[in-house]
Amino acid sequence: MFARASTDFAWRLEVTILVFSVLQGLLIATALLAGHFTLDTAKGRAALFAAMSCCGALLAFFGQRYHVGADVYPLLVSWAVLILPWVLVSRMLSAWCLWLGLLNLALLLYFGQTGFTPLNGLVASLFFIASSMAAVFWLKRERRTTHHAAEINSEPQLVDHNTVKHNRGGLILIGLMLILAVVNQAIWQKEQGLASGAHAQLPAKKPTIVPSK
């Protein structure tokens, strides 16, 4: 029984490591592609949005593997927090919609679990309206500022534009390292807890009695 329990635990651990490795590999690949193509191209923006989606898939498997249960809203909030640097540098409406959707869905799930009341519904509605207006205002302001700066002088703007490219690429890598560090730390803590629980549930070995001569 001891050998069978150890084998089952090792097999589940190997499957878990394999799936997490594949998901993290996709996350790293899409983020590096976003930095390679830069966010000024459609390929770069699509790759960054794919990286945000891979982050969500990684957290979804984390919740499934460690039986988060009904507490889904912490995963949604974690997803929104982890991809926030990418959302800020992307300047994509789709990224903002994803981020706002995650926060609003997390808020609704939280209210649904703690007790949905008309006051909670009002708070959720006001939050959605305020966050949407803030996102639209920010996007319009960024586009207006970029367009105005490009019209002032084309030659200095070329140097500044390259600097901005490098800075945004660096922020993509920083966001990637942050996600990997947080997720892997959480995985390590969960696996340590599962390993301790599995060893505690194993039957104790009976002492071997040596007959006296």
Backbone hydrogen bonds, N-H to C=O, Kabsch-Sander energy under -0.5 kcal/mol:
donor,donor_aa,acceptor,acceptor_aa,energy
5,A,1,M,-2.5
6,S,2,F,-2.1
7,T,3,A,-2.1
8,D,4,R,-2.4
9,F,5,A,-2.2
10,A,6,S,-2.3
11,W,7,T,-2.5
12,R,8,D,-2.4
13,L,9,F,-2.1
14,E,10,A,-2.1
15,V,11,W,-2.2
16,T,12,R,-2.3
17,I,13,L,-2.5
18,L,14,E,-2.2
19,V,15,V,-2.5
20,F,16,T,-2.6
21,S,17,I,-2.2
22,V,18,L,-2.2
23,L,19,V,-2.5
24,Q,20,F,-2.5
25,G,21,S,-2.2
26,L,22,V,-2.2
27,L,23,L,-2.1
28,I,24,Q,-2.6
29,A,25,G,-2.5
30,T,26,L,-2.5
31,A,27,L,-2.1
32,L,28,I,-2.5
33,L,29,A,-2.1
34,A,30,T,-2.0
35,G,31,A,-2.0
36,H,32,L,-2.1
37,F,33,L,-2.8
38,T,34,A,-1.3
41,T,38,T,-1.2
45,R,41,T,-2.0
46,A,42,A,-2.5
47,A,43,K,-2.4
48,L,44,G,-2.1
49,F,45,R,-2.2
50,A,46,A,-2.1
51,A,47,A,-2.0
52,M,48,L,-2.1
53,S,49,F,-2.0
54,C,50,A,-2.4
55,C,51,A,-2.0
56,G,52,M,-1.6
57,A,53,S,-2.3
58,L,54,C,-2.4
59,L,55,C,-2.1
60,A,56,G,-2.3
61,F,57,A,-2.3
62,F,58,L,-1.8
63,G,59,L,-2.3
64,Q,60,A,-2.1
65,R,61,F,-3.1
66,Y,62,F,-2.1
67,H,64,Q,-0.7
68,V,63,G,-2.5
71,D,68,V,-1.1
72,V,70,A,-2.2
75,L,72,V,-0.7
76,L,72,V,-1.7
77,V,73,Y,-2.5
78,S,74,P,-2.4
79,W,75,L,-2.5
80,A,76,L,-2.4
81,V,77,V,-2.5
82,L,78,S,-2.7
83,I,79,W,-1.9
84,L,80,A,-0.5
84,L,81,V,-0.7
87,V,83,I,-2.4
88,L,84,L,-2.4
89,V,85,P,-1.8
90,S,86,W,-1.7
91,R,87,V,-1.2
96,W,92,M,-1.9
97,C,93,L,-2.5
98,L,94,S,-2.2
99,W,95,A,-2.5
100,L,96,W,-2.9
101,G,97,C,-2.4
102,L,98,L,-2.2
103,L,99,W,-2.0
104,N,100,L,-2.5
105,L,101,G,-2.5
106,A,102,L,-2.5
107,L,103,L,-2.2
108,L,104,N,-2.3
109,L,105,L,-2.5
110,Y,106,A,-2.2
111,F,107,L,-2.4
112,G,108,L,-2.5
113,Q,109,L,-1.7
114,T,110,Y,-2.5
115,G,111,F,-1.7
117,T,115,G,-0.6
121,G,117,T,-2.4
122,L,118,P,-2.1
123,V,119,L,-2.4
124,A,120,N,-2.6
125,S,121,G,-2.3
126,L,122,L,-2.6
127,F,123,V,-2.4
128,F,124,A,-2.2
129,I,125,S,-2.4
130,A,126,L,-2.8
131,S,127,F,-2.6
132,S,128,F,-2.1
133,M,129,I,-2.3
134,A,130,A,-2.2
135,A,131,S,-2.2
136,V,132,S,-2.4
137,F,133,M,-2.4
138,W,134,A,-2.4
139,L,135,A,-2.4
140,K,136,V,-2.3
141,R,137,F,-2.2
142,E,138,W,-2.5
143,R,139,L,-2.3
144,R,140,K,-2.2
145,T,141,R,-2.5
146,T,142,E,-2.5
147,H,143,R,-2.2
148,H,144,R,-2.2
149,A,145,T,-2.3
150,A,146,T,-1.8
151,E,147,H,-1.0
152,I,148,H,-0.7
152,I,149,A,-0.5
153,N,149,A,-0.9
157,Q,153,N,-1.2
158,L,154,S,-1.2
158,L,155,E,-0.6
159,V,155,E,-1.0
160,D,156,P,-2.2
161,H,157,Q,-2.7
162,N,158,L,-1.8
163,T,159,V,-2.0
164,V,160,D,-2.4
165,K,161,H,-2.0
166,H,162,N,-2.1
167,N,163,T,-2.4
168,R,164,V,-2.7
169,G,165,K,-2.2
170,G,166,H,-2.3
171,L,167,N,-2.1
172,I,168,R,-1.8
173,L,169,G,-1.8
174,I,170,G,-2.3
175,G,171,L,-2.5
176,L,172,I,-2.0
177,M,173,L,-2.5
178,L,174,I,-2.2
179,I,175,G,-2.3
180,L,176,L,-2.5
181,A,177,M,-2.4
182,V,178,L,-2.4
183,V,179,I,-2.6
184,N,180,L,-2.3
185,Q,181,A,-1.8
186,A,182,V,-2.1
187,I,183,V,-2.6
188,W,184,N,-2.4
189,Q,185,Q,-2.0
190,K,186,A,-2.2
191,E,187,I,-2.7
192,Q,188,W,-2.1
193,G,189,Q,-1.9
194,L,190,K,-2.5
195,A,191,E,-2.6
196,S,192,Q,-2.1
197,G,193,G,-2.2
198,A,194,L,-2.7
199,H,195,A,-2.1
200,A,196,S,-1.8
201,Q,197,G,-1.5
202,L,198,A,-0.6
209,I,207,P,-0.5
210,V,208,T,-0.7
